[in-house]
Structure formats: structure tokens, C-alpha cells
Amino acid sequence: MVWSELGQARRVRARAVLIATGAMERPVPIPGWTLPGVTTVGAVQVALKQAAVYPRGRLVIVGSGPLPLLLAAQLGAARIPVAAILDTTPPGRLTAAMALLPAAALGAPDTLRKGLALLRARDRSGVPVWRHVREVCAEAGPDGSVAAVRFRSVSGDEERIEADAVALHEGVVPNPQLTRLVGADHRWHDAQRCFHPVTDSWGETSAAGVFVAGDGGGILGARAAEASGRLAALGVAGRIGRLGESACEFRATPWLARRRGERSLRRLLDALYPAPDWIATPEDDAIVCRCEEVTAGALRAVAGNAAGPNQAKAYARCGMGPCQGRMCGLTVSEMIAHANGVSPAAVGYFRIRAPIKPVTVDELASLSDESAA
Ligand SMILES: Cc1cc2nc3c(=O)[nH]c(=O)nc-3n(C[C@H](O)[C@H](O)[C@H](O)COP(=O)(O)OP(=O)(O)OC[C@H]3O[C@@H](n4cnc5c(N)ncnc54)[C@H](O)[C@@H]3O)c2cc1C
């Protein structure tokens, strides 16, 4: 295994490797999402929590899921105004999710209580909430920064809200670069509209000795991430002969139960806040690959003739930039699948090559055989 640490390339031989690279927010390729002033809900939250920095002026939160609710509550607690919340959750989800509520209440009661408190906080906050909006786009002002958000309301009218900052969010997806790099098998998750590595109950992938824990193995949330980390540690201990099978199984019991509970909550969340269908059909002028500035229109022009994302890369340069497709990968798979009338499972994902993040030639040159252990 090779990695970069404090500007130094390092290498180690290992009998087992545990990948725990977490989740990332699903890229939301609406027209104008690359404008200055448009960011993600997670980015606003991180800036607020880690540096007490927040967007100035009229902030509009756009999206669906628990994270926009949490951000609105955190901004409210810090007395930072929010101009409007545009909730993109489609209508009818509560009814669709009702049957899953009892299992979630039994499996993860504390997390469910927190979620209900966030909904109540949003409804009492006085911030204008537009429900079930669609066809959202960010509009530039004379200085090139975002100046407004346009969208279609639930009644079908086209609306426009002035904005100095926009925070987008349509759920989180596993960060797949390392599990792809090792060649592990991945499966398409219909409800979450993303790929996740296929693992056994210890988190071992199809690449023998490579384990994955946490949201990088599938989106289940922070409490389940701790459980899957414990289970993967037991799996590794079993694999390298530090613990016997029955000891591993005995110690795994509470963590398996916790993960089951959190899974029942996730099923409820997936039903309440489904990943948006339109990801497969972004508008022509929306940029899909930010590194190479490839628009949805340019990708769509070749998508029907591409067997998969790797061929589309050659045709349209999407995924060829420094982020190696981290931003556009899912959208590219979805668009090609849509153009060919198949599931993203059938078209697959970008083939990921090392280094997964840019490193200097100097750093690569510093990697010598002596660093092997
Ligand atoms: C933007 C965002 C905001 C969230 N906010 C909340 C919240 O407010 N409350 C909540 O309960 N849950 C939140 N979640 C979900 C929560 O973060 C996860 O459920 C939980 O952290 C999963 O734990 P994990 O260990 O799998 O991943 P993480 O805690 O995300 O840890 C992954 C780590 O891997 C590192 N990493 C990634 N790639 C590499 C690489 N190539 N090399 C080395 N290191 C790498 C990352 O820097 C990170 O430190 C949020 C998720 C996201 C994406």
C-alpha cells in the first residue's frame, strides 16, 4: 500500500488493509452550480463548525434530506439568517415511508427523535420554506457571482428568489475512489442511486484482505460507521489469526445489532428523501465534469454511443481532470445508463488509477524501496 503523508510518499506491505474514507455529498449538477457563491450544505456546515465562517447576505438552502434540516437548525442557533429553504423532496414521500416508521423507531429511536426535532425546529424558525420544488437553477448577477435561484413551485409556477449564496444538497454517497482502485466489486443501490462496495458482514471486499468500514461501504450514518469499524477490526483480527472465529463472533454480536437498527432507520430515510431522478437527465447547459468543464449537453451527445464511462471519457474528456471523476462519476454513469435505457449497474463506473489525488514528482521520487516495511 502506498500513501502520502506530510508531503512524503510512504509504502508498507500489509496482510490486511482497512479503508474508511467515508461519504461525500452527491454532486448536484444544476445549471449554475459552479457559480461563485454556490456551494454545498456540507461545505457551509464544515466552515461554520470548524472556522465559524458563514456566507454573507441572503443564503438559500436547496435540497432534500436530514443535512439541510441540520444546517438550518445550526445556523438558527448561531443567529445566522437563512433567506429561504427550497425543499426538493417530491410530494407523497411521507405516506410512502409510513410503513417503515415502526422498525426505525425500534431500531434507532434516538436518531429518529433528533430528526423529528429538526423538522419541528425548521417549521418554527420563521424561515420561508418552499416544499416540493423542482427544476432549480442558480442565476448569475452582473459580477458573475450567484444572484438568484429560479425554480418551479409545487403549483407549477416559475419562481425566482434573490440570493447571495446558495447551499445545495441531495444526500450523501460513498467515497468510492480507494475501493475502486483496489478493484473491489461494487453494486448499484437503487434507492440511494449510488454504487457501494460488495462486502461480507465483516466488511471484507472481493479484494481479499481489503476491508471497508463506515459510509464508504454504504450510507448508514455515523452510529453504524462505528459499528462497522468495530466489525471490520474483528474481521481483520480473525483474518490475520489474532482472534479465533468464535471470539470474533461473540464480540461482533452487539455491533451487528446496532448496525441492523441503523439500517432500519436508513430505509426510512431513503424512502422519505429519495435521491433525485433528474440526476440522470441534467439540463444541457449544466456542467457535469467541473475539472474539464464538460456540459451535460456535450456528454449527452456521445452518451448513446458509449459502452460506459471509460469510453465516454475518451469521447468527451469527462473525468479526466485532477479529481479523477470524483465529482462527475455518478452523473456520468447515470447519464450513459439513461441514454442506453439500462441500469447504471450495466454501464459501471470510471476505472480509477493511482495517484487518486495529485502529488508532486518530488514526492513520487522520494518513494524508495527502503520505505517498504
Ligand atoms: C458533508 C457531510 C456532512 C455530514 N454531517 C453530518 C452531521 O452533521 N451529523 C451526522 O450525524 N452525520 C453527518 N454526516 C454523515 C457522517 O459524516 C457519517 O455518517 C460518518 O462520519 C461516517 O463515518 P466514516 O468513518 O465512515 O467517515 P468519515 O467520518 O467521513 O471519515 C472519513 C475520513 O477519511 C478521510 N479520507 C477520505 N479520503 C481519503 C483518502 N483518499 N486518503 C486518506 N484519507 C481519506 C476523510 O478526510 C475523513 O477524515 C455528514 C456527511 C457528510 C458527507
The ligand as a Tripos MOL2 file, in Angstrom:
@<TRIPOS>MOLECULE
LIG
   53    58     1     0     0
SMALL
NO_CHARGES

@<TRIPOS>ATOM
      1 C1        -20.7450   16.7610    4.1710 C.3       1 LIG1
      2 C2        -21.2570   15.8140    5.2150 C.ar      1 LIG1
      3 C3        -21.8090   16.3080    6.3870 C.ar      1 LIG1
      4 C4        -22.2850   15.4380    7.3680 C.ar      1 LIG1
      5 N1        -22.8180   15.9640    8.5030 N.ar      1 LIG1
      6 C5        -23.2570   15.1370    9.4400 C.ar      1 LIG1
      7 C6        -23.7790   15.6360   10.6660 C.ar      1 LIG1
      8 O1        -23.8370   16.8340   10.8740 O.2       1 LIG1
      9 N2        -24.2320   14.7320   11.5820 N.ar      1 LIG1
     10 C7        -24.1480   13.3960   11.3680 C.ar      1 LIG1
     11 O2        -24.5560   12.6050   12.2400 O.2       1 LIG1
     12 N3        -23.6530   12.8890   10.2350 N.ar      1 LIG1
     13 C8        -23.2080   13.7270    9.2780 C.ar      1 LIG1
     14 N4        -22.7050   13.2210    8.1250 N.ar      1 LIG1
     15 C9        -22.5950   11.7820    7.9850 C.3       1 LIG1
     16 C10       -21.3710   11.3480    8.8180 C.3       1 LIG1
     17 O3        -20.2790   12.1620    8.4690 O.3       1 LIG1
     18 C11       -21.0440    9.9440    8.5160 C.3       1 LIG1
     19 O4        -22.1450    9.1050    8.7210 O.3       1 LIG1
     20 C12       -19.8890    9.4500    9.4030 C.3       1 LIG1
     21 O5        -18.9020   10.4330    9.5950 O.3       1 LIG1
     22 C13       -19.2990    8.2540    8.7060 C.3       1 LIG1
     23 O6        -18.1080    7.9120    9.3450 O.3       1 LIG1
     24 P1        -16.9160    7.3430    8.4770 P.3       1 LIG1
     25 O7        -15.8540    6.9610    9.4630 O.co2     1 LIG1
     26 O8        -17.4110    6.3480    7.5240 O.co2     1 LIG1
     27 O9        -16.4060    8.5810    7.5900 O.3       1 LIG1
     28 P2        -15.8260    9.9900    7.9910 P.3       1 LIG1
     29 O10       -16.1190   10.3510    9.3870 O.co2     1 LIG1
     30 O11       -16.2680   10.9190    6.9140 O.co2     1 LIG1
     31 O12       -14.2620    9.7690    7.8680 O.3       1 LIG1
     32 C14       -13.6280    9.5230    6.6200 C.3       1 LIG1
     33 C15       -12.2040   10.0540    6.7160 C.3       1 LIG1
     34 O13       -11.4630    9.5670    5.6080 O.3       1 LIG1
     35 C16       -10.6730   10.6300    5.1160 C.3       1 LIG1
     36 N5        -10.3460   10.3510    3.7050 N.ar      1 LIG1
     37 C17       -11.1660   10.3560    2.6240 C.ar      1 LIG1
     38 N6        -10.4840   10.0050    1.5210 N.ar      1 LIG1
     39 C18        -9.2230    9.7440    1.9080 C.ar      1 LIG1
     40 C19        -8.0520    9.3190    1.2260 C.ar      1 LIG1
     41 N7         -8.0430    9.0740   -0.0750 N.pl3     1 LIG1
     42 N8         -6.9050    9.1740    1.9570 N.ar      1 LIG1
     43 C20        -6.8920    9.4030    3.2790 C.ar      1 LIG1
     44 N9         -7.9830    9.7920    3.9860 N.ar      1 LIG1
     45 C21        -9.1260    9.9630    3.2980 C.ar      1 LIG1
     46 C22       -11.5310   11.8600    5.3150 C.3       1 LIG1
     47 O14       -10.7610   13.0290    5.3040 O.3       1 LIG1
     48 C23       -12.1450   11.5650    6.6880 C.3       1 LIG1
     49 O15       -11.3110   12.0200    7.7190 O.3       1 LIG1
     50 C24       -22.2140   14.0630    7.1420 C.ar      1 LIG1
     51 C25       -21.6620   13.5550    5.9560 C.ar      1 LIG1
     52 C26       -21.1740   14.4220    5.0010 C.ar      1 LIG1
     53 C27       -20.5610   13.8750    3.7330 C.3       1 LIG1
@<TRIPOS>BOND
     1     1     2 1
     2     2     3 ar
     3     2    52 ar
     4     3     4 ar
     5     4     5 ar
     6     4    50 ar
     7     5     6 ar
     8     6     7 ar
     9     6    13 1
    10     7     8 2
    11     7     9 ar
    12     9    10 ar
    13    10    11 2
    14    10    12 ar
    15    12    13 ar
    16    13    14 ar
    17    14    15 1
    18    14    50 ar
    19    15    16 1
    20    16    17 1
    21    16    18 1
    22    18    19 1
    23    18    20 1
    24    20    21 1
    25    20    22 1
    26    22    23 1
    27    23    24 1
    28    24    25 2
    29    24    26 1
    30    24    27 1
    31    27    28 1
    32    28    29 2
    33    28    30 1
    34    28    31 1
    35    31    32 1
    36    32    33 1
    37    33    34 1
    38    33    48 1
    39    34    35 1
    40    35    36 1
    41    35    46 1
    42    36    37 ar
    43    36    45 ar
    44    37    38 ar
    45    38    39 ar
    46    39    40 ar
    47    39    45 ar
    48    40    41 1
    49    40    42 ar
    50    42    43 ar
    51    43    44 ar
    52    44    45 ar
    53    46    47 1
    54    46    48 1
    55    48    49 1
    56    50    51 ar
    57    51    52 ar
    58    52    53 1
@<TRIPOS>SUBSTRUCTURE
     1 LIG1         1 GROUP 0 **** ****
